[in-house]
Amino acid sequence: MSKVRITLQKSKIDRSKAQKLVLEALGLNKIGSSVEKEATPQIMGMVAKVSHLVKTEEI
């Protein structure tokens, strides 16, 4: 499996509760914070839900 780096680019203020929960589950708290995850279908689905808030890059 490949890995992806997910970086929070925009604020989660004024976002739906579901989007806030997805960001929390990914481990993203502050703008600019990054996490590295395996590119599983579950993780990529979570990223798709908040794609307008995050930047992803393959590692």
BELPE-V160068 format. One line per field, one symbol per residue. psi: psi as a letter, one per 20 degrees, with the letter a starting at -180 (. if undefined). Layout:
# BELPE-V160068
psi=???
This chain:
# BELPE-V160068
psi=qrqqpppphrqjpkrqhghhhghghikogqpiqqqpqqmrhgghhghhhkhiirpqpq.
